[in-house]
């Protein structure tokens, strides 16, 4: 049943389990959806198998009142460095939903590929989407594909946050349209893994016409409030040009009734207080953003990057932010990550999966699992209720679920895995 006078917030629920029935109550539909995810986790792991299973199954009686700490609980999938098709994205969305996460941030453009159809600039995908890291064939989402992803996500109470990275990380667009380059010449496509070498021509009027068209089309595909404009690692953009550029792009995003999100470097610019800053690398920028009235998404590379190796033996991934074992990923708190930060400043938590080294769904799963449920719990549960020694016991029991769901995962030696269905 749906109830309205309650302190459960937009996503909370109450579940009363008695001898012969379960009653679910929530002020809003999302709460009912999360209650059902909880029931899935209370039932035996074999319910996740793809063929029909027979009961009866028992659940302990009792009452659960449950609601999230943060309203933004996300993961990022980098579909630019390597492209992942609609079916892979849907599978990833299923994982997020199972753990009550509610944002999928899609990193749609970067130096190596432009992955979202823009009807007014068709060469972005026709040419700019035609390869990826290592020289594979790449790919892109048509607007119809993208709508399908947005709908599939919405059915699971997940918001898609689209990212168009600029002014840096923009080589694929510049290779597709000569007029986006200061010298009027397009470079070749790029399939390596360097960064920090590209920048839109911030002084040209056409650059802003282009961005206006892109943001207009993306906004029309985006029912939710946020558009992410990147803004990271623009190492070849002069600082004064960068600041003006972010200011202009913010106006364009706001003009289409959207709120801007950007990586922490954008805190140096003139931010509107509706803009959100994503902390990934620089705590000073995060604090500057808070002084300017912005909220923060907490995604420190050293704690939340799903593309970091677990340890020196991990065959995939990078290690520039260090190794992130399963306990390292869990054992920290967003609000005490930086001195002076409080929960009021924090919109939520996001765990990014960059794909320089990740090429297919099995590899996505191996890097995301078993760390992803830990980030879900950091986003949902207050820090006083979290303890690694207790968490690892609960996580261990998810081995059976991972197997039933055919999720390829890293069997960390720190976790007491229990496999039986
Ligand atoms: C840094 S996070 C980046 C990404 C890379 C990632 C690899 C951020 C804003 N920039 O472009 O893919 O590191 O770990």
Boltz pocket constraint, residues with backbone or C-beta under 6 A from the ligand:
constraints:
  - pocket:
      binder: B
      contacts: [[A, 195], [A, 232], [A, 233], [A, 263], [A, 280], [A, 305], [A, 307], [A, 318], [A, 354], [A, 355], [A, 356]]
      max_distance: 6.0
